[in-house]
Amino acid sequence: MSTAARFDFAPLLPAGLPAPAARWTGLAKYSFVGGNNDPDQVPVDGLVDAVTAVLRREGRALATYNLAHGPQGYLPLREFLTKKLKRDAAIDCSADDILIVSGSLQALDLVNQTLLARGDTVLIEQETYQGSLNRLTRLGVNAVGIPLDDQGMRMDALAAALADHKSRGITPKYIYTIPTVQNPTGSILPETRRAEMLRLSQQYGVPILEDDCYADLIWNGQRPPAIYAMARNNSVIHIGSFSKSIAPALRVGFIVAPWEMMSRMLALKTDAGSGALEQMVLAEYCAPHFATHVPKLTRGLRAKLDTLMEALNEQFGTSAEFEVPAGGIFLWVKLPDNVDTLKLYQAALAAGVAINPGPEWSTNKAHAGSRLRLCFASPSHQQIREGVAALAEVCRREFGVPARSANVEKQARA
Amino acid sequence: MSTAARFDFAPLLPAGLPAPAARWTGLAKYSFVGGNNDPDQVPVDGLVDAVTAVLRREGRALATYNLAHGPQGYLPLREFLTKKLKRDAAIDCSADDILIVSGSLQALDLVNQTLLARGDTVLIEQETYQGSLNRLTRLGVNAVGIPLDDQGMRMDALAAALADHKSRGITPKYIYTIPTVQNPTGSILPETRRAEMLRLSQQYGVPILEDDCYADLIWNGQRPPAIYAMARNNSVIHIGSFSKSIAPALRVGFIVAPWEMMSRMLALKTDAGSGALEQMVLAEYCAPHFATHVPKLTRGLRAKLDTLMEALNEQFGTSAEFEVPAGGIFLWVKLPDNVDTLKLYQAALAAGVAINPGPEWSTNKAHAGSRLRLCFASPSHQQIREGVAALAEVCRREFGVPARSANVEKQARA
């Protein structure tokens, strides 16, 4: 393929494409990014048993798209979800209300394709999941951030934003919330705020997109009912995932939605179904094991969080501020105001430490400028300690904080 | 959720959405549609052994997105593909040239998102895969059909179309072809025509999108080199799939493309990776077994095709005309001119027989109006015979053909 002049695709590319990807160069030595989980907690033996059983029983069905279970996905997985969602989130739904998708990112895409056009407005938590924010940006949608406090989205701010938009003749297309282990702040929206959000949703005719991807990973196992469960008028689209509870490389998520939305999303889901083997193994494994697997997983995650917080206290002292999250796999950290985490990100990466700079996880770039997200599920306890020490070293070199004396003092105490 | 008035999503929906999906009601009793395969030929034991081995060895990696192999997919699967593509299609590529995707439909979406804008033009085989055609329609792209003969796309017609578009100042964005077991006609494009297509591609600056999804299923195992392999200037994007060779419910396909296109498609592949377990099991199974599995599969498919052709001869006599396809899972059938296969489709479905009406598989609705596609891999030999008999009965009732005498005569001979 080397003798002729290379074909030039550039003149054929339409306007508005994202920048081309760079070649992948591997994970950082100390990786605190991405929703990766703890490799030691993948239930390998259970998955082997499950996949063996389900393939021997139903493997021939792989010859048929969707295993002949229709475009909403493998029925036993949807049936498991109806029981799980009832038990854990007080959601009363049937298998017909559930659509299995290729990870919750496909759920976001389907909801967005169904509801959004360029120029539309969405209300979104000010600090939020980067993947959701990037999607809205790419679609040319105006993402209006609603400030958070330690209990999640502030309802006074939401009410004000809805009233303001109404006064300008704008109906936001949806309110996007991660109410249960908010990403990145780790809070849980109290039931009273959920009820208030529903009241506002009804008053202004704006549906709620409830992203509950992290809701399984609560330290004390206590969670309020899902907003979907509290709704009395079908105004909520609920999405979830097995990425955080079982394994992210299995690309399996789900949507619970009224048929009016479901039928539109199905018309847009032109992928001939999501991966069947992953659905089969999840259904077979989760039906008997999910309820015991998840508490074990969260205990391990909580221990890693403790290691991370200890390491931050040791290495950063009072320079690192954070609230203890209610669950999950990430910690949202505030560094001194003079630290620019976008610059810190570059310098840290060069030193083998990957972090999520705050501005990529917020609609308020100034507020988030000295903040960062640290994911703690994937690195080992030792990697967490070493990585935080390396990060502190880079931060000190680039921004003069944390002061070395604080570090030495903390180390001596440890 | 029943006491309040139901939330009305309708005012929020943007213009141009496809019609909502209907509730799924199951497969037809006699289903000759969809790219389903033969359930008896799913290598269940081999898949069980493969998934057990790979999970025990690498299952912990499921905790990391993409198994830490990067966004192009599981490296052993890409390495298997480099060997397979070299052996079967004369393609010389490295693992870095391959992107694993969630079925070849995602490949089509990524190519389309990278190259197409509303109002663009694509040259496409006049009879072609419905999924490709529907995508172009949905994107507002002008799909210009190039007529076929029994050796595939006619190069005189392609040359004329390219010259005509050039004279009007239009550069088509790509030439879409299914050169090896064309869908739905089952032909194989000879090497001379492949060379001519490449010459035209270079002359007019129009790249080629080579969809080789069915290329593994050739009765005699003989295939020309892929167009990608013959190109000397990187002007070809090659896509393939494991749907036809292993199992369609595993959603695993691939793209081979120059980095200039690959880097653009990677930037648009925002799904956090395709399903890892399906990639793992395919790599583990295919490396030792693909080369023996596929000939066994195709022998079985050829036997089903024979049953289908016999049944058509028996039930339709001279009313059903067809060419014997070179391989694959479908037969393209011409009925008498007075048969409207869109109407036949509705009447047959009511009688429990699902067919693909020709106009859905062609840019030339008139030419395809009395044609239909029959997929034969999924139904059993008995279902094929019964289904064709039922179809003939419906066709006779609705359109007066085939004549009953022909049918009786044929049955007596059988």
Chai-1 contact restraints between the chains, C-beta under 6 A:
chainA,res_idxA,chainB,res_idxB,connection_type,confidence,min_distance_angstrom,max_distance_angstrom,comment,restraint_id
A,M1,B,R232,contact,1.0,0.0,6.0,A-B,restraint_1
A,M1,B,N234,contact,1.0,0.0,6.0,A-B,restraint_2
A,T3,B,R232,contact,1.0,0.0,6.0,A-B,restraint_3
A,A4,B,R232,contact,1.0,0.0,6.0,A-B,restraint_4
A,A4,B,N233,contact,1.0,0.0,6.0,A-B,restraint_5
A,R6,B,N233,contact,1.0,0.0,6.0,A-B,restraint_6
A,R6,B,N234,contact,1.0,0.0,6.0,A-B,restraint_7
A,F7,B,N233,contact,1.0,0.0,6.0,A-B,restraint_8
A,F7,B,N234,contact,1.0,0.0,6.0,A-B,restraint_9
A,F7,B,S235,contact,1.0,0.0,6.0,A-B,restraint_10
A,F9,B,E260,contact,1.0,0.0,6.0,A-B,restraint_11
A,F9,B,M261,contact,1.0,0.0,6.0,A-B,restraint_12
A,L12,B,L115,contact,1.0,0.0,6.0,A-B,restraint_13
A,L12,B,K173,contact,1.0,0.0,6.0,A-B,restraint_14
A,P14,B,A117,contact,1.0,0.0,6.0,A-B,restraint_15
A,P18,B,A267,contact,1.0,0.0,6.0,A-B,restraint_16
A,P20,B,S263,contact,1.0,0.0,6.0,A-B,restraint_17
A,P20,B,R264,contact,1.0,0.0,6.0,A-B,restraint_18
A,P20,B,A267,contact,1.0,0.0,6.0,A-B,restraint_19
A,A21,B,S263,contact,1.0,0.0,6.0,A-B,restraint_20
A,A21,B,L266,contact,1.0,0.0,6.0,A-B,restraint_21
A,A21,B,A267,contact,1.0,0.0,6.0,A-B,restraint_22
A,W24,B,G70,contact,1.0,0.0,6.0,A-B,restraint_23
A,L27,B,A68,contact,1.0,0.0,6.0,A-B,restraint_24
A,G34,B,Y65,contact,1.0,0.0,6.0,A-B,restraint_25
A,N36,B,A63,contact,1.0,0.0,6.0,A-B,restraint_26
A,N36,B,T64,contact,1.0,0.0,6.0,A-B,restraint_27
A,N37,B,A63,contact,1.0,0.0,6.0,A-B,restraint_28
A,D38,B,A63,contact,1.0,0.0,6.0,A-B,restraint_29
A,P39,B,R60,contact,1.0,0.0,6.0,A-B,restraint_30
A,P39,B,A63,contact,1.0,0.0,6.0,A-B,restraint_31
A,V42,B,G59,contact,1.0,0.0,6.0,A-B,restraint_32
A,V42,B,R60,contact,1.0,0.0,6.0,A-B,restraint_33
A,V42,B,L62,contact,1.0,0.0,6.0,A-B,restraint_34
A,V42,B,A63,contact,1.0,0.0,6.0,A-B,restraint_35
A,V44,B,L55,contact,1.0,0.0,6.0,A-B,restraint_36
A,V44,B,G59,contact,1.0,0.0,6.0,A-B,restraint_37
A,L47,B,L55,contact,1.0,0.0,6.0,A-B,restraint_38
A,V48,B,T52,contact,1.0,0.0,6.0,A-B,restraint_39
A,V48,B,L55,contact,1.0,0.0,6.0,A-B,restraint_40
A,V51,B,V51,contact,1.0,0.0,6.0,A-B,restraint_41
A,T52,B,V48,contact,1.0,0.0,6.0,A-B,restraint_42
A,L55,B,V44,contact,1.0,0.0,6.0,A-B,restraint_43
A,L55,B,L47,contact,1.0,0.0,6.0,A-B,restraint_44
A,L55,B,V48,contact,1.0,0.0,6.0,A-B,restraint_45
A,G59,B,V42,contact,1.0,0.0,6.0,A-B,restraint_46
A,G59,B,V44,contact,1.0,0.0,6.0,A-B,restraint_47
A,R60,B,P39,contact,1.0,0.0,6.0,A-B,restraint_48
A,R60,B,V42,contact,1.0,0.0,6.0,A-B,restraint_49
A,L62,B,V42,contact,1.0,0.0,6.0,A-B,restraint_50
A,L62,B,A247,contact,1.0,0.0,6.0,A-B,restraint_51
A,L62,B,A249,contact,1.0,0.0,6.0,A-B,restraint_52
A,A63,B,N36,contact,1.0,0.0,6.0,A-B,restraint_53
A,A63,B,N37,contact,1.0,0.0,6.0,A-B,restraint_54
A,A63,B,D38,contact,1.0,0.0,6.0,A-B,restraint_55
A,A63,B,P39,contact,1.0,0.0,6.0,A-B,restraint_56
A,A63,B,V42,contact,1.0,0.0,6.0,A-B,restraint_57
A,A63,B,A247,contact,1.0,0.0,6.0,A-B,restraint_58
A,T64,B,N36,contact,1.0,0.0,6.0,A-B,restraint_59
A,Y65,B,G34,contact,1.0,0.0,6.0,A-B,restraint_60
A,Y65,B,P248,contact,1.0,0.0,6.0,A-B,restraint_61
A,Y65,B,A249,contact,1.0,0.0,6.0,A-B,restraint_62
A,L67,B,A249,contact,1.0,0.0,6.0,A-B,restraint_63
A,A68,B,L27,contact,1.0,0.0,6.0,A-B,restraint_64
A,G70,B,W24,contact,1.0,0.0,6.0,A-B,restraint_65
A,S102,B,S102,contact,1.0,0.0,6.0,A-B,restraint_66
A,G103,B,A272,contact,1.0,0.0,6.0,A-B,restraint_67
A,L105,B,D271,contact,1.0,0.0,6.0,A-B,restraint_68
A,L105,B,A272,contact,1.0,0.0,6.0,A-B,restraint_69
A,L115,B,L12,contact,1.0,0.0,6.0,A-B,restraint_70
A,A117,B,P14,contact,1.0,0.0,6.0,A-B,restraint_71
A,K173,B,L12,contact,1.0,0.0,6.0,A-B,restraint_72
A,R232,B,M1,contact,1.0,0.0,6.0,A-B,restraint_73
A,R232,B,T3,contact,1.0,0.0,6.0,A-B,restraint_74
A,R232,B,A4,contact,1.0,0.0,6.0,A-B,restraint_75
A,N233,B,A4,contact,1.0,0.0,6.0,A-B,restraint_76
A,N233,B,R6,contact,1.0,0.0,6.0,A-B,restraint_77
A,N233,B,F7,contact,1.0,0.0,6.0,A-B,restraint_78
A,N234,B,M1,contact,1.0,0.0,6.0,A-B,restraint_79
A,N234,B,R6,contact,1.0,0.0,6.0,A-B,restraint_80
A,N234,B,F7,contact,1.0,0.0,6.0,A-B,restraint_81
A,S235,B,F7,contact,1.0,0.0,6.0,A-B,restraint_82
A,A247,B,L62,contact,1.0,0.0,6.0,A-B,restraint_83
A,A247,B,A63,contact,1.0,0.0,6.0,A-B,restraint_84
A,P248,B,Y65,contact,1.0,0.0,6.0,A-B,restraint_85
A,A249,B,L62,contact,1.0,0.0,6.0,A-B,restraint_86
A,A249,B,Y65,contact,1.0,0.0,6.0,A-B,restraint_87
A,A249,B,L67,contact,1.0,0.0,6.0,A-B,restraint_88
A,A249,B,A276,contact,1.0,0.0,6.0,A-B,restraint_89
A,L250,B,L277,contact,1.0,0.0,6.0,A-B,restraint_90
A,R251,B,G275,contact,1.0,0.0,6.0,A-B,restraint_91
A,E260,B,F9,contact,1.0,0.0,6.0,A-B,restraint_92
A,M261,B,F9,contact,1.0,0.0,6.0,A-B,restraint_93
A,S263,B,P20,contact,1.0,0.0,6.0,A-B,restraint_94
A,S263,B,A21,contact,1.0,0.0,6.0,A-B,restraint_95
A,R264,B,P20,contact,1.0,0.0,6.0,A-B,restraint_96
A,L266,B,A21,contact,1.0,0.0,6.0,A-B,restraint_97
A,A267,B,P18,contact,1.0,0.0,6.0,A-B,restraint_98
A,A267,B,P20,contact,1.0,0.0,6.0,A-B,restraint_99
A,A267,B,A21,contact,1.0,0.0,6.0,A-B,restraint_100
A,D271,B,L105,contact,1.0,0.0,6.0,A-B,restraint_101
A,A272,B,G103,contact,1.0,0.0,6.0,A-B,restraint_102
A,A272,B,L105,contact,1.0,0.0,6.0,A-B,restraint_103
A,G275,B,R251,contact,1.0,0.0,6.0,A-B,restraint_104
A,G275,B,G275,contact,1.0,0.0,6.0,A-B,restraint_105
A,G275,B,E278,contact,1.0,0.0,6.0,A-B,restraint_106
A,A276,B,A249,contact,1.0,0.0,6.0,A-B,restraint_107
A,L277,B,L250,contact,1.0,0.0,6.0,A-B,restraint_108
A,L277,B,L277,contact,1.0,0.0,6.0,A-B,restraint_109
A,L277,B,E278,contact,1.0,0.0,6.0,A-B,restraint_110
A,E278,B,G275,contact,1.0,0.0,6.0,A-B,restraint_111
A,E278,B,L277,contact,1.0,0.0,6.0,A-B,restraint_112
